[in-house]
Amino acid sequence: AQKVTQAQTEISVVEKEDVTLDCVYETRDTTYYLFWYKQPPSGELVFLIRRNSFDEQNEISGRYSWNFQKSTSSFNFTITASQVVDSAVYFCALKAAGNKLTFGGGTRVLVKP
Amino acid sequence: NAGVTQTPKFRVLKTGQSMTLLCAQDMNHEYMYWYRQDPGMGLRLIHYSVGEGTTAKGEVPDGYNVSRLKKQNFLLGLESAAPSQTSVYFCASSFWGVTQETQYFGPGTRLLVL
């Protein structure tokens, strides 16, 4: 069975602070993909990043960075110098064998000016 | 290129009424999916389709039916709505269902069943 846990339900920060979102996953498959999606207040789901189980190289994209560690089954997401526009719910998701994308419960990020 | 679109955006139903949610994609994707989103539970897969004319059950299929008569459309039906089906419904699509494929989501349909 696959499972994704986002232990933080809500994080509140002041603009320009860094914020790290935790994601822990469970799967027995050796080949799998991890995703992060952003859901802004408007409600749509926006794809942010996809990483495969064979590539543990960390990635940086602008103010976003991702830390993938197979040893701890974690795929954490950091927003550097947060902005009000970063306020959203962020979902971590796992796709292993089969057609199912398993989502975590989401972390709501509130960035205050 | 509109991506994935959903109709309607919002609907209120009375218990026992029926309705159909429409999902359309213009990306020539083979796979399409219906999810529901409930507070604190992330998204859960209802049904999916691996191609025109095919459908399969997901994690929470009870109370829903689907049809994929055309490659670009995926319909989700509620034959007799129940308050437990109050949720936000998202449609998604991807080229293939293989592990590495990214699913792209529509804007969602908010459904309230009274």
gemmi code that builds the backbone of each chain (N, CA, C; Angstrom):
import gemmi

chains = {
    "A": [
        ("ALA", (0.844, -1.192, 0.000), (0.000, 0.000, 0.000), (0.881, 1.244, 0.000)),
        ("GLN", (0.342, 2.271, -0.592), (1.077, 3.530, -0.654), (0.461, 4.528, 0.308)),
        ("LYS", (1.315, 5.347, 0.875), (0.828, 6.344, 1.818), (1.719, 7.562, 1.787)),
        ("VAL", (1.100, 8.730, 1.897), (1.849, 9.983, 1.954), (1.370, 10.757, 3.172)),
        ("THR", (2.304, 11.187, 3.979), (1.960, 11.906, 5.196), (2.569, 13.303, 5.183)),
        ("GLN", (1.710, 14.280, 5.347), (2.159, 15.663, 5.525), (1.733, 16.057, 6.926)),
        ("ALA", (2.661, 15.983, 7.849), (2.325, 16.146, 9.260), (1.892, 17.567, 9.606)),
        ("GLN", (2.371, 18.537, 8.863), (2.027, 19.927, 9.143), (0.729, 20.261, 8.428)),
        ("THR", (-0.296, 20.617, 9.195), (-1.554, 20.966, 8.553), (-1.571, 22.432, 8.139)),
        ("GLU", (-0.916, 23.283, 8.913), (-0.888, 24.711, 8.588), (0.393, 25.341, 9.114)),
        ("ILE", (0.965, 26.200, 8.275), (2.161, 26.946, 8.659), (1.907, 28.415, 8.367)),
        ("SER", (2.207, 29.249, 9.346), (2.036, 30.685, 9.170), (3.392, 31.365, 9.306)),
        ("VAL", (3.752, 32.172, 8.334), (5.034, 32.877, 8.369), (4.812, 34.328, 7.955)),
        ("VAL", (5.811, 35.127, 8.246), (5.805, 36.510, 7.800), (6.605, 36.585, 6.508)),
        ("GLU", (6.174, 37.438, 5.628), (6.843, 37.587, 4.336), (8.356, 37.676, 4.502)),
        ("LYS", (9.042, 37.043, 3.585), (10.499, 36.966, 3.495), (11.099, 35.874, 4.374)),
        ("GLU", (10.299, 35.250, 5.212), (10.802, 34.101, 5.970), (10.838, 32.879, 5.055)),
        ("ASP", (11.715, 31.938, 5.394), (11.736, 30.668, 4.677), (10.733, 29.718, 5.334)),
        ("VAL", (10.179, 28.842, 4.523), (9.242, 27.856, 5.062), (9.523, 26.508, 4.430)),
        ("THR", (9.580, 25.464, 5.252), (9.842, 24.106, 4.774), (8.651, 23.225, 5.056)),
        ("LEU", (8.195, 22.540, 4.017), (7.057, 21.637, 4.117), (7.569, 20.201, 4.102)),
        ("ASP", (7.114, 19.424, 5.069), (7.580, 18.051, 5.188), (6.649, 17.088, 4.457)),
        ("CYS", (7.249, 16.059, 3.873), (6.486, 15.015, 3.205), (7.198, 13.694, 3.451)),
        ("VAL", (6.481, 12.737, 4.001), (7.027, 11.401, 4.227), (6.137, 10.410, 3.485)),
        ("TYR", (6.748, 9.486, 2.775), (5.965, 8.559, 1.957), (6.294, 7.120, 2.319)),
        ("GLU", (5.376, 6.236, 1.942), (5.568, 4.798, 2.133), (5.182, 4.084, 0.848)),
        ("THR", (6.058, 3.212, 0.390), (5.761, 2.345, -0.736), (6.730, 1.176, -0.731)),
        ("ARG", (6.284, 0.038, -1.247), (7.159, -1.123, -1.348), (7.818, -1.184, -2.722)),
        ("ASP", (7.345, -0.379, -3.629), (7.894, -0.399, -4.973), (9.262, 0.288, -5.005)),
        ("THR", (10.114, -0.200, -5.871), (11.450, 0.388, -5.998), (11.469, 1.514, -7.024)),
        ("THR", (10.488, 1.505, -7.919), (10.363, 2.585, -8.900), (9.104, 3.381, -8.586)),
        ("TYR", (9.287, 4.631, -8.344), (8.140, 5.481, -8.014), (8.503, 6.926, -8.320)),
        ("TYR", (7.461, 7.752, -8.378), (7.649, 9.170, -8.626), (6.966, 9.972, -7.530)),
        ("LEU", (7.562, 11.073, -7.189), (7.018, 11.973, -6.183), (6.703, 13.315, -6.831)),
        ("PHE", (5.638, 13.921, -6.391), (5.166, 15.173, -6.972), (4.835, 16.172, -5.860)),
        ("TRP", (4.917, 17.438, -6.214), (4.345, 18.494, -5.389), (3.393, 19.306, -6.260)),
        ("TYR", (2.219, 19.571, -5.680), (1.225, 20.415, -6.335), (0.900, 21.578, -5.399)),
        ("LYS", (0.545, 22.694, -6.021), (0.132, 23.879, -5.262), (-1.339, 24.149, -5.549)),
        ("GLN", (-2.106, 24.423, -4.503), (-3.510, 24.786, -4.685), (-3.724, 26.175, -4.081)),
        ("PRO", (-3.699, 27.204, -4.916), (-3.922, 28.564, -4.419), (-5.379, 28.761, -4.010)),
        ("PRO", (-5.693, 29.898, -3.392), (-7.077, 30.144, -2.954), (-8.106, 30.040, -4.080)),
        ("SER", (-7.699, 30.231, -5.298), (-8.627, 30.116, -6.425), (-9.068, 28.674, -6.661)),
        ("GLY", (-8.346, 27.710, -6.099), (-8.813, 26.326, -6.098), (-8.184, 25.369, -7.076)),
        ("GLU", (-7.536, 25.843, -8.114), (-6.971, 24.903, -9.085), (-5.729, 24.231, -8.525)),
        ("LEU", (-5.359, 23.115, -9.087), (-4.162, 22.393, -8.676), (-3.068, 22.617, -9.718)),
        ("VAL", (-1.958, 23.148, -9.252), (-0.868, 23.502, -10.154), (0.311, 22.570, -9.899)),
        ("PHE", (0.764, 21.908, -10.928), (1.904, 21.008, -10.835), (3.175, 21.826, -10.625)),
        ("LEU", (3.989, 21.418, -9.640), (5.239, 22.121, -9.367), (6.464, 21.316, -9.771)),
        ("ILE", (6.548, 20.067, -9.355), (7.745, 19.293, -9.615), (7.452, 17.799, -9.568)),
        ("ARG", (8.260, 17.030, -10.306), (8.213, 15.581, -10.303), (9.640, 15.059, -10.146)),
        ("ARG", (9.837, 14.090, -9.233), (11.144, 13.469, -9.074), (10.983, 11.966, -9.074)),
        ("ASN", (11.953, 11.241, -9.634), (11.864, 9.788, -9.641), (12.722, 9.198, -8.534)),
        ("SER", (12.453, 7.930, -8.234), (13.085, 7.274, -7.096), (14.565, 7.013, -7.292)),
        ("PHE", (15.061, 7.155, -8.509), (16.468, 6.887, -8.762), (17.316, 8.151, -8.752)),
        ("ASP", (16.678, 9.277, -8.580), (17.408, 10.534, -8.655), (17.233, 11.300, -7.357)),
        ("GLU", (18.234, 11.191, -6.481), (18.142, 11.864, -5.197), (18.773, 13.249, -5.220)),
        ("GLN", (19.136, 13.698, -6.388), (19.737, 15.022, -6.482), (18.715, 16.083, -6.105)),
        ("ASN", (19.107, 16.973, -5.227), (18.205, 18.040, -4.830), (18.045, 19.034, -5.978)),
        ("GLU", (16.939, 19.734, -5.953), (16.644, 20.629, -7.062), (16.223, 21.997, -6.553)),
        ("ILE", (16.649, 22.996, -7.280), (16.283, 24.380, -6.948), (15.684, 25.002, -8.187)),
        ("SER", (14.554, 25.669, -7.982), (13.918, 26.377, -9.080), (13.458, 27.722, -8.548)),
        ("GLY", (14.229, 28.735, -8.802), (13.897, 30.054, -8.275), (13.924, 30.052, -6.754)),
        ("ARG", (12.805, 30.398, -6.154), (12.726, 30.419, -4.690), (12.319, 29.068, -4.104)),
        ("TYR", (12.051, 28.101, -4.971), (11.637, 26.782, -4.528), (12.829, 25.817, -4.545)),
        ("SER", (12.880, 24.946, -3.552), (13.883, 23.887, -3.580), (13.283, 22.632, -2.959)),
        ("TRP", (13.800, 21.489, -3.402), (13.282, 20.214, -2.949), (14.426, 19.334, -2.477)),
        ("ASN", (14.198, 18.655, -1.364), (15.198, 17.778, -0.748), (14.623, 16.370, -0.682)),
        ("PHE", (15.145, 15.477, -1.530), (14.650, 14.112, -1.615), (15.658, 13.197, -0.924)),
        ("GLN", (15.215, 12.453, 0.086), (16.103, 11.529, 0.797), (15.420, 10.173, 0.900)),
        ("LYS", (15.904, 9.207, 0.133), (15.322, 7.870, 0.163), (15.532, 7.205, 1.512)),
        ("SER", (16.641, 7.491, 2.175), (16.947, 6.826, 3.446), (15.901, 7.112, 4.513)),
        ("THR", (15.280, 8.273, 4.418), (14.243, 8.637, 5.387), (12.865, 8.709, 4.740)),
        ("SER", (12.771, 8.308, 3.467), (11.501, 8.350, 2.715), (10.861, 9.723, 2.825)),
        ("SER", (11.653, 10.729, 2.565), (11.131, 12.092, 2.663), (11.400, 12.889, 1.392)),
        ("PHE", (10.504, 13.796, 1.120), (10.620, 14.665, -0.058), (10.128, 16.036, 0.368)),
        ("ASN", (11.014, 16.791, 0.995), (10.628, 18.069, 1.590), (10.770, 19.223, 0.616)),
        ("PHE", (9.988, 20.236, 0.842), (9.866, 21.368, -0.075), (10.096, 22.651, 0.711)),
        ("THR", (10.998, 23.487, 0.221), (11.304, 24.741, 0.900), (11.025, 25.923, -0.007)),
        ("ILE", (10.333, 26.907, 0.546), (10.137, 28.176, -0.141), (11.045, 29.185, 0.548)),
        ("THR", (11.944, 29.752, -0.201), (12.883, 30.727, 0.332), (12.335, 32.138, 0.137)),
        ("ALA", (12.501, 32.972, 1.162), (12.034, 34.366, 1.073), (10.580, 34.404, 0.620)),
        ("SER", (9.720, 33.844, 1.425), (8.314, 33.681, 1.053), (7.653, 35.012, 0.706)),
        ("GLN", (6.650, 34.915, -0.147), (5.866, 36.071, -0.561), (4.392, 35.766, -0.329)),
        ("VAL", (3.604, 36.809, -0.262), (2.165, 36.640, -0.023), (1.540, 35.728, -1.079)),
        ("VAL", (2.039, 35.803, -2.305), (1.487, 34.975, -3.386), (1.771, 33.492, -3.192)),
        ("ASP", (2.644, 33.160, -2.247), (2.923, 31.755, -1.963), (1.851, 31.143, -1.067)),
        ("SER", (0.967, 31.949, -0.543), (-0.109, 31.447, 0.305), (-0.976, 30.483, -0.493)),
        ("ALA", (-1.042, 29.249, -0.013), (-1.752, 28.202, -0.749), (-1.715, 26.935, 0.089)),
        ("VAL", (-2.402, 25.916, -0.412), (-2.262, 24.578, 0.157), (-1.332, 23.807, -0.767)),
        ("TYR", (-0.360, 23.144, -0.179), (0.622, 22.397, -0.954), (0.440, 20.905, -0.675)),
        ("PHE", (0.366, 20.137, -1.769), (0.164, 18.702, -1.661), (1.378, 17.963, -2.179)),
        ("CYS", (1.783, 16.967, -1.418), (2.790, 16.020, -1.850), (2.052, 14.783, -2.335)),
        ("ALA", (2.530, 14.156, -3.403), (1.847, 12.985, -3.952), (2.859, 11.951, -4.420)),
        ("LEU", (2.426, 10.702, -4.431), (3.291, 9.571, -4.781), (2.617, 8.733, -5.858)),
        ("LYS", (3.376, 8.346, -6.858), (2.844, 7.423, -7.858), (3.828, 6.288, -8.027)),
        ("ALA", (3.387, 5.077, -7.700), (4.215, 3.891, -7.870), (3.533, 3.014, -8.923)),
        ("ALA", (3.587, 1.731, -8.765), (2.956, 0.847, -9.741), (1.450, 1.083, -9.752)),
        ("GLY", (0.866, 0.938, -10.919), (-0.568, 1.159, -11.015), (-0.879, 2.573, -11.442)),
        ("ASN", (-2.131, 2.903, -11.459), (-2.557, 4.189, -11.991), (-2.927, 5.207, -10.929)),
        ("LYS", (-2.710, 4.881, -9.699), (-3.203, 5.746, -8.632), (-2.144, 6.737, -8.174)),
        ("LEU", (-2.560, 7.977, -8.084), (-1.720, 9.027, -7.507), (-2.201, 9.210, -6.079)),
        ("THR", (-1.333, 8.924, -5.114), (-1.714, 9.014, -3.708), (-1.272, 10.351, -3.143)),
        ("PHE", (-2.223, 11.097, -2.603), (-1.945, 12.423, -2.084), (-1.811, 12.412, -0.568)),
        ("GLY", (-0.989, 13.331, -0.070), (-0.987, 13.631, 1.352), (-2.167, 14.544, 1.665)),
        ("GLY", (-2.354, 14.830, 2.939), (-3.493, 15.633, 3.346), (-3.348, 17.123, 3.067)),
        ("GLY", (-2.146, 17.529, 2.679), (-1.931, 18.932, 2.336), (-1.437, 19.760, 3.514)),
        ("THR", (-0.672, 20.779, 3.215), (-0.208, 21.744, 4.206), (-0.614, 23.138, 3.745)),
        ("ARG", (-1.355, 23.815, 4.579), (-1.763, 25.184, 4.231), (-0.671, 26.141, 4.667)),
        ("VAL", (-0.209, 26.944, 3.745), (0.815, 27.959, 4.038), (0.176, 29.332, 3.968)),
        ("LEU", (0.311, 30.074, 5.040), (-0.206, 31.442, 5.086), (0.980, 32.380, 5.250)),
        ("VAL", (1.176, 33.229, 4.272), (2.270, 34.195, 4.322), (1.667, 35.560, 4.588)),
        ("LYS", (2.040, 36.121, 5.722), (1.493, 37.422, 6.120), (2.436, 38.533, 5.688)),
        ("PRO", (1.878, 39.654, 5.248), (2.741, 40.770, 4.812), (3.431, 41.440, 5.979)),
    ],
    "B": [
        ("ASN", (-5.027, 26.686, -26.269), (-4.904, 25.407, -25.548), (-5.450, 25.580, -24.140)),
        ("ALA", (-6.667, 25.063, -23.887), (-7.317, 25.303, -22.606), (-6.852, 24.333, -21.536)),
        ("GLY", (-6.217, 23.210, -21.906), (-5.813, 22.223, -20.909), (-6.992, 21.355, -20.517)),
        ("VAL", (-7.263, 21.292, -19.212), (-8.374, 20.513, -18.689), (-9.455, 21.473, -18.195)),
        ("THR", (-10.659, 21.297, -18.690), (-11.764, 22.146, -18.258), (-12.856, 21.288, -17.635)),
        ("GLN", (-13.619, 21.894, -16.729), (-14.680, 21.175, -16.041), (-15.957, 22.016, -16.045)),
        ("THR", (-17.078, 21.319, -16.198), (-18.386, 21.966, -16.179), (-19.329, 21.153, -15.311)),
        ("PRO", (-20.107, 21.761, -14.422), (-20.115, 23.186, -14.062), (-19.032, 23.501, -13.033)),
        ("LYS", (-18.936, 24.728, -12.633), (-17.988, 25.126, -11.593), (-18.574, 24.908, -10.206)),
        ("PHE", (-19.874, 25.048, -10.096), (-20.540, 24.923, -8.798), (-21.962, 24.427, -9.022)),
        ("ARG", (-22.419, 23.549, -8.106), (-23.779, 23.041, -8.246), (-24.317, 22.676, -6.874)),
        ("VAL", (-25.597, 22.942, -6.678), (-26.288, 22.534, -5.457), (-27.342, 21.511, -5.853)),
        ("LEU", (-27.338, 20.380, -5.177), (-28.313, 19.325, -5.439), (-29.076, 18.991, -4.176)),
        ("LYS", (-30.269, 18.481, -4.359), (-31.002, 17.926, -3.237), (-30.729, 16.421, -3.186)),
        ("THR", (-30.803, 15.853, -2.002), (-30.601, 14.410, -1.845), (-31.521, 13.649, -2.794)),
        ("GLY", (-30.919, 12.695, -3.512), (-31.696, 11.885, -4.442), (-31.664, 12.366, -5.880)),
        ("GLN", (-31.267, 13.604, -6.103), (-31.190, 14.117, -7.467), (-29.972, 13.539, -8.174)),
        ("SER", (-30.002, 13.618, -9.481), (-28.871, 13.124, -10.265), (-28.227, 14.270, -11.018)),
        ("MET", (-26.970, 14.068, -11.394), (-26.308, 15.061, -12.212), (-25.073, 14.442, -12.864)),
        ("THR", (-24.580, 15.127, -13.872), (-23.372, 14.692, -14.567), (-22.378, 15.823, -14.592)),
        ("LEU", (-21.142, 15.505, -14.235), (-20.043, 16.452, -14.322), (-19.253, 16.136, -15.591)),
        ("LEU", (-18.916, 17.179, -16.312), (-18.207, 16.998, -17.574), (-16.766, 17.463, -17.451)),
        ("CYS", (-15.861, 16.650, -17.948), (-14.452, 17.003, -18.019), (-14.010, 16.904, -19.473)),
        ("ALA", (-13.293, 17.909, -19.932), (-12.774, 17.908, -21.293), (-11.312, 18.307, -21.287)),
        ("GLN", (-10.524, 17.638, -22.134), (-9.119, 18.001, -22.263), (-8.733, 18.080, -23.737)),
        ("ASP", (-7.857, 19.032, -24.037), (-7.454, 19.241, -25.426), (-5.979, 18.946, -25.642)),
        ("MET", (-5.423, 18.089, -24.790), (-3.998, 17.771, -24.860), (-3.748, 16.401, -25.483)),
        ("ASN", (-4.803, 15.774, -25.996), (-4.702, 14.457, -26.622), (-4.197, 13.400, -25.628)),
        ("HIS", (-4.534, 13.575, -24.372), (-4.106, 12.622, -23.354), (-4.918, 11.340, -23.430)),
        ("GLU", (-4.265, 10.207, -23.175), (-4.958, 8.925, -23.168), (-5.712, 8.685, -21.860)),
        ("TYR", (-5.075, 9.031, -20.753), (-5.627, 8.718, -19.454), (-6.379, 9.911, -18.878)),
        ("MET", (-7.529, 9.610, -18.264), (-8.271, 10.645, -17.562), (-8.721, 10.092, -16.224)),
        ("TYR", (-8.894, 11.005, -15.246), (-9.146, 10.615, -13.859), (-10.194, 11.542, -13.230)),
        ("TRP", (-10.947, 10.991, -12.300), (-11.814, 11.808, -11.455), (-11.406, 11.604, -9.992)),
        ("TYR", (-11.179, 12.731, -9.300), (-10.843, 12.723, -7.877), (-11.892, 13.530, -7.118)),
        ("ARG", (-11.997, 13.242, -5.839), (-12.744, 14.114, -4.950), (-11.804, 14.609, -3.854)),
        ("GLN", (-12.034, 15.852, -3.438), (-11.212, 16.456, -2.411), (-12.074, 16.835, -1.229)),
        ("ASP", (-11.757, 16.254, -0.089), (-12.456, 16.558, 1.144), (-11.465, 17.137, 2.147)),
        ("PRO", (-11.930, 17.982, 3.047), (-11.025, 18.662, 3.993), (-10.142, 17.679, 4.750)),
        ("GLY", (-8.826, 17.973, 4.750), (-7.880, 17.169, 5.520), (-7.567, 15.810, 4.942)),
        ("MET", (-8.130, 15.484, 3.774), (-7.928, 14.141, 3.229), (-7.215, 14.144, 1.887)),
        ("GLY", (-6.783, 15.286, 1.436), (-6.130, 15.310, 0.139), (-7.132, 14.930, -0.932)),
        ("LEU", (-6.641, 14.378, -2.016), (-7.508, 13.951, -3.117), (-7.559, 12.432, -3.153)),
        ("ARG", (-8.733, 11.905, -3.450), (-8.903, 10.458, -3.560), (-9.486, 10.120, -4.927)),
        ("LEU", (-8.948, 9.074, -5.524), (-9.335, 8.693, -6.873), (-10.681, 7.976, -6.872)),
        ("ILE", (-11.603, 8.454, -7.711), (-12.931, 7.849, -7.806), (-12.952, 6.794, -8.918)),
        ("HIS", (-12.719, 7.231, -10.132), (-12.636, 6.365, -11.306), (-11.572, 6.927, -12.236)),
        ("TYR", (-11.142, 6.089, -13.140), (-10.224, 6.573, -14.159), (-10.472, 5.830, -15.465)),
        ("SER", (-9.847, 6.327, -16.515), (-10.015, 5.728, -17.836), (-8.669, 5.670, -18.537)),
        ("VAL", (-8.375, 4.524, -19.129), (-7.095, 4.353, -19.818), (-7.220, 4.608, -21.315)),
        ("GLY", (-8.402, 4.952, -21.754), (-8.598, 5.260, -23.166), (-10.073, 5.295, -23.488)),
        ("GLU", (-10.371, 5.757, -24.705), (-11.765, 5.865, -25.148), (-12.474, 4.528, -24.989)),
        ("GLY", (-13.647, 4.578, -24.375), (-14.447, 3.371, -24.225), (-14.105, 2.502, -23.041)),
        ("THR", (-13.122, 2.901, -22.232), (-12.716, 2.094, -21.071), (-12.827, 2.910, -19.795)),
        ("THR", (-13.191, 2.234, -18.695), (-13.217, 2.869, -17.382), (-12.791, 1.850, -16.340)),
        ("ALA", (-12.350, 2.348, -15.193), (-11.936, 1.455, -14.118), (-12.174, 2.142, -12.783)),
        ("LYS", (-12.365, 1.333, -11.735), (-12.634, 1.876, -10.413), (-11.349, 2.323, -9.735)),
        ("GLY", (-11.493, 3.388, -8.967), (-10.386, 3.866, -8.159), (-10.575, 3.500, -6.704)),
        ("GLU", (-10.216, 4.414, -5.849), (-10.225, 4.164, -4.408), (-11.615, 4.279, -3.779)),
        ("VAL", (-12.426, 5.222, -4.277), (-13.748, 5.472, -3.678), (-14.813, 5.534, -4.766)),
        ("PRO", (-15.131, 4.425, -5.455), (-16.030, 4.464, -6.614), (-17.523, 4.405, -6.296)),
        ("ASP", (-17.879, 4.008, -5.086), (-19.300, 3.769, -4.791), (-20.129, 5.042, -4.898)),
        ("GLY", (-21.266, 4.913, -5.579), (-22.181, 6.036, -5.748), (-21.917, 6.863, -6.990)),
        ("TYR", (-20.911, 6.478, -7.765), (-20.538, 7.213, -8.978), (-20.456, 6.276, -10.178)),
        ("ASN", (-20.770, 6.832, -11.351), (-20.513, 6.109, -12.585), (-19.813, 7.051, -13.547)),
        ("VAL", (-19.105, 6.472, -14.492), (-18.340, 7.279, -15.444), (-18.502, 6.723, -16.841)),
        ("SER", (-18.226, 7.593, -17.808), (-18.213, 7.147, -19.195), (-17.186, 7.935, -19.975)),
        ("ARG", (-16.567, 7.266, -20.947), (-15.537, 7.880, -21.791), (-15.866, 7.516, -23.237)),
        ("LEU", (-16.873, 8.205, -23.781), (-17.318, 7.923, -25.143), (-16.396, 8.554, -26.176)),
        ("LYS", (-15.762, 9.658, -25.812), (-14.809, 10.319, -26.688), (-13.499, 10.485, -25.936)),
        ("LYS", (-12.407, 10.451, -26.640), (-11.099, 10.524, -26.009), (-10.942, 11.786, -25.175)),
        ("GLN", (-11.512, 12.887, -25.643), (-11.281, 14.155, -24.966), (-12.232, 14.411, -23.810)),
        ("ASN", (-13.258, 13.560, -23.636), (-14.250, 13.823, -22.591), (-14.338, 12.673, -21.595)),
        ("PHE", (-14.585, 13.026, -20.341), (-14.743, 12.019, -19.291), (-15.855, 12.513, -18.377)),
        ("LEU", (-16.952, 11.760, -18.330), (-18.125, 12.183, -17.584), (-18.214, 11.445, -16.258)),
        ("LEU", (-18.588, 12.180, -15.213), (-18.808, 11.594, -13.890), (-20.265, 11.791, -13.521)),
        ("GLY", (-20.964, 10.689, -13.246), (-22.374, 10.761, -12.932), (-22.678, 10.370, -11.497)),
        ("LEU", (-23.639, 11.106, -10.942), (-24.177, 10.754, -9.638), (-25.637, 10.426, -9.883)),
        ("GLU", (-26.033, 9.183, -9.699), (-27.405, 8.778, -10.006), (-28.389, 9.222, -8.936)),
        ("SER", (-27.967, 9.162, -7.680), (-28.823, 9.550, -6.564), (-27.937, 10.196, -5.504)),
        ("ALA", (-27.832, 11.510, -5.585), (-26.858, 12.217, -4.755), (-27.176, 12.078, -3.263)),
        ("ALA", (-26.101, 11.998, -2.470), (-26.212, 11.916, -1.014), (-25.350, 13.024, -0.396)),
        ("PRO", (-25.715, 13.470, 0.798), (-24.915, 14.523, 1.447), (-23.436, 14.168, 1.575)),
        ("SER", (-23.119, 12.878, 1.668), (-21.717, 12.447, 1.789), (-20.929, 12.707, 0.506)),
        ("GLN", (-21.639, 13.032, -0.559), (-20.967, 13.333, -1.826), (-20.690, 14.832, -1.994)),
        ("THR", (-21.019, 15.598, -0.987), (-20.614, 16.994, -0.965), (-19.102, 17.054, -0.944)),
        ("SER", (-18.534, 17.691, -1.956), (-17.089, 17.658, -2.093), (-16.685, 18.591, -3.236)),
        ("VAL", (-15.388, 18.683, -3.440), (-14.870, 19.336, -4.643), (-14.321, 18.236, -5.540)),
        ("TYR", (-14.756, 18.238, -6.777), (-14.375, 17.188, -7.711), (-13.382, 17.731, -8.729)),
        ("PHE", (-12.307, 17.006, -8.881), (-11.268, 17.386, -9.832), (-11.116, 16.305, -10.893)),
        ("CYS", (-10.990, 16.764, -12.102), (-10.646, 15.894, -13.207), (-9.179, 16.108, -13.543)),
        ("ALA", (-8.515, 15.063, -13.997), (-7.120, 15.171, -14.398), (-6.890, 14.314, -15.627)),
        ("SER", (-5.801, 14.598, -16.321), (-5.453, 13.773, -17.481), (-3.948, 13.645, -17.587)),
        ("SER", (-3.514, 12.591, -18.271), (-2.089, 12.394, -18.525), (-1.940, 11.608, -19.814)),
        ("PHE", (-0.741, 11.667, -20.409), (-0.533, 10.959, -21.664), (-0.721, 9.458, -21.477)),
        ("TRP", (-0.047, 8.925, -20.531), (-0.176, 7.509, -20.234), (-0.307, 7.353, -18.735)),
        ("GLY", (-0.636, 6.181, -18.306), (-0.777, 5.944, -16.871), (0.481, 5.433, -16.228)),
        ("VAL", (1.570, 5.407, -16.989), (2.790, 4.883, -16.420), (3.290, 5.802, -15.317)),
        ("THR", (4.140, 5.282, -14.511), (4.518, 5.924, -13.259), (5.029, 7.342, -13.431)),
        ("GLN", (5.795, 7.593, -14.487), (6.446, 8.900, -14.570), (5.566, 9.992, -15.132)),
        ("GLU", (4.365, 9.642, -15.565), (3.546, 10.661, -16.203), (2.913, 11.608, -15.203)),
        ("THR", (3.020, 12.888, -15.484), (2.410, 13.915, -14.649), (0.946, 14.054, -14.997)),
        ("GLN", (0.122, 14.147, -13.985), (-1.298, 14.401, -14.197), (-1.558, 15.903, -14.088)),
        ("TYR", (-2.329, 16.399, -15.043), (-2.694, 17.804, -15.059), (-4.165, 17.930, -14.698)),
        ("PHE", (-4.452, 18.876, -13.824), (-5.777, 18.963, -13.235), (-6.610, 20.105, -13.804)),
        ("GLY", (-7.925, 19.880, -13.791), (-8.874, 20.929, -14.117), (-9.096, 21.840, -12.921)),
        ("PRO", (-9.930, 22.855, -13.066), (-10.143, 23.848, -12.009), (-11.038, 23.376, -10.878)),
        ("GLY", (-11.713, 22.254, -11.049), (-12.560, 21.726, -9.994), (-14.026, 22.107, -10.142)),
        ("THR", (-14.885, 21.245, -9.571), (-16.327, 21.498, -9.487), (-16.724, 21.342, -8.031)),
        ("ARG", (-17.304, 22.388, -7.505), (-17.742, 22.339, -6.105), (-19.195, 21.876, -6.089)),
        ("LEU", (-19.463, 20.768, -5.383), (-20.807, 20.202, -5.323), (-21.291, 20.187, -3.885)),
        ("LEU", (-22.485, 20.714, -3.690), (-23.129, 20.720, -2.377), (-24.415, 19.922, -2.476)),
        ("VAL", (-24.535, 18.893, -1.666), (-25.741, 18.073, -1.656), (-26.480, 18.308, -0.340)),
        ("LEU", (-27.695, 18.818, -0.465), (-28.468, 19.164, 0.744), (-29.387, 18.024, 1.158)),
    ],
}
model = gemmi.Model(1)
for chain_id, residues in chains.items():
    chain = gemmi.Chain(chain_id)
    for i, (resn, *xyz) in enumerate(residues, 1):
        res = gemmi.Residue()
        res.name, res.seqid = resn, gemmi.SeqId(i, " ")
        for name, pos in zip(("N", "CA", "C"), xyz):
            atom = gemmi.Atom()
            atom.name, atom.element = name, gemmi.Element(name[0])
            atom.pos, atom.b_iso = gemmi.Position(*pos), 0.0
            res.add_atom(atom)
        chain.add_residue(res)
    model.add_chain(chain)
structure = gemmi.Structure()
structure.add_model(model)
structure.setup_entities()
